[in-house]
Amino acid sequence: MPILQKSQADRSATFAFWAFVSPALLGLTVFTLVPIVWGFLLSLSHAQNTIHPGHFIGFRNYADLLTDEAFLKSLVTIVVFAVFIVPLTFAVSLGLALLVNKVGWGRSFFRTVFFIPSAVSYVVASLIWKVSLFNGLPFGFVNHLIGLFGVHPVAWIGTAHPPWYWLVLVTVRLWLQVGFFMIIFLAGLQEIPKSLYEAASVDGAGPGWPVFRYITLPQLKATSVSVLLLNLIAAFQAFDEFYNILGGSGASIGNASLARPPLVYLYSLALSNQDFGRGAAGGFILTALIFAVTLLQGRIFGFGGSEK
Amino acid sequence: MRTNDAPLLHTQTGFVNWHGSRRDFLRGVTVAAGVLLVGCGHSSVPGARVTLTQWYHQYGEKGTQEAVVRYAKAYTALHPDIAIQVVWVPGDYGTKLSTALLTRGGPDIFEGQITKPMVTAEQVAPLDDLFPPAVRSDFSPRDLAQNSVDGKIYGLKMLDDTGILYYRKSLLKAAGLAPPKTMDEVIAAAKKLTTGTRKGLFLGNDGGVAALINIAPWSAGGDFLADNKIVFNTPQVAGAYEKMRELSDSGALLIGAPTDWWEADALVQGQAAMQWGGLWSYPTIAKALGGDVGGMAWPALETSGHPATFLGGWSAMVNAQSNQLEEAKRYLKWLWLDSPKIQEDWCLGYGFHVPPRLSLARSAAPLQAGVAAGAVKDLNSWGRSLPPEWNSAMGTALTDAVTNILKEGRPAAPELAVAAKKCERELSRLLE
């Protein structure tokens, strides 16, 4: 009977659907949806040394944080960091992609070389930057280099004037993430039809700036917007290099006061201080901020709109 | 229906050599998940009726981990039905411990520093019955106060730590300097001892913010939190931080060393002529420098002040949620109260710490002479600690203010006023 067969096949397909989807759905529920709801309830509670919501205090945690100078300053810090790191990463990874795309011989070699740092952990890289490259002793790598030119050793991390620690923080992230975004740009570059360049050449546009400006860059729009978005979200979530280079908890937290991004502040509030209510509220404020900036950026660059 | 469904896994993935049915597969997955979940919980030692889990942070001194395991085994040898599972926790111990205490799977016994919220949240059990008058009188009142909240004792002090300003005698002598007696003399000495490749003084890589944040005001007679009130917003404390700025601006501080003040490398390797460090490092320093090292508490801010140092260390506590509360308390009593040999081995066998039992501290041979004897005397005279009501959010607020004063060069009084206001808010949250 064909009808029965069909419904059997349907059932079988339904079973297969749930068999494949349910592990992911279960994971999403247990590890994402429940924590979000739980976190929101916590953010409305006075949850000191407990992760059980219950002692509800309305939006006081949010109000506390939004009037807390240290938290507001951390938001400024992260915006400053993003202003440095996002354009820099964009320019350097695009530049590298263009260069790597140009070389005929050894392209995969260079691609791999530049991509390898992406596989390094932020913690490990931060410690290398802090302890060997930028330590303040005369035999630190950078101090040794500048010493060759007769410059005195510099305390790179720990002084506010001049704020050399920004150099350390920005270069470590640059080194770690440029390779990854270069790969994305490379993929974008390889998608651009060769015929466009041929047509430009026929029309008399020589290689160089005009071709880059009027063909390559516009053709990379979708790629560029996604690189900017990913970059910006990652910058707002910065934690590892700040925590490991400047310190976030423990006995030598003095440097953390120099530049403390929101996640480091919330980490110390929620985990060192065990105030999970305010920690959760801060998480939601930060999420709202990232959401708003992403929407704004999408509006400006037209992300998600139809290609014209 | 396709006929090759079953072999699909077999042929395409290659290494999953699958011949069973779908149901067998699911059963296997369920069993595997069960095994994993069981593995996350408490493990017990076979043969023992009770297994107590005990957490330590990772001590830097060589041999400490073996020592605590040895003590635990000695207890099991006396009480075969009780096994102790020692967990040695590297990294950010405080955070890992607090997180574990939020769950049912927390350790039965752990070390740490007592805070009021731990008591309020019923994470620690009172230990007053371990302190009959004879035992109580053998602890310093400061050690007892540090471990008490609202009149009850929650922590059993295992070791006392203190800070020392170490200096290389030969370098001071060569520069024609006597050991500094005031902060001004520290600044002058640090400047004079700074050469091309060596700095005068090492106070940690944040330029002494964390190391002196309490000690400098204490040395001027100031304080932070007393009788549930924030009391650091005073001209005394502001003056102490402004003097610290002078030190900070002197150019004589080592900043950016590979290790921090709690390790002795900067002094031992000659990167600095003087260093703020811990008594615990003294054996390492003495081994490397022989007799060429002197030490003292942090000098008085001015001649009207007095030397200052911290009373630190670790206390053993019992998890109030433990199912084996009484066994855990009995074990702690044996370990830190009834076995003076263990306390002596623990405090003096590896690094140097002062045994919290006064009787033991008085008789311990290694603490009778030289730098160590001076440190014990200074600890007894000047050692201070912050009360259990002081929390890390207050610490962050004060650290931010001190960083602004020292590094951004801002005037101290308004910065302290802002920090005090914030600390008062935190305190009222804590006490509500």
Interface residues (C-beta under 8 A of the other chain):
Chain A: A9 S12 H46 Q48 N49 T50 I51 D64 D68 E69 A70 V131 S132 F134 N135 G136 L137 P138 G140 A155 W156 I157 G158 T159 A160 H161 G247 S249 G250 A251 S252 I253 G254 N255 A256 S257 L258 Y265 S268 L269 L271 S272 N273 Q274 D275
Chain B: M1 D92 G94 T95 S98 T99 L101 L102 P117 M118 T120 A121 Q123 T197 G204 N205 D206 G207 G208 V209 A210 A211 I213 L254 I255 G256 A257 P258 D260 W261 W262 Q271 N391 S392 A393 G395 T396 A397 T399 D400 V402 T403 N404 K407 E408 G409 V418 K422 R425 R429 L430 E432
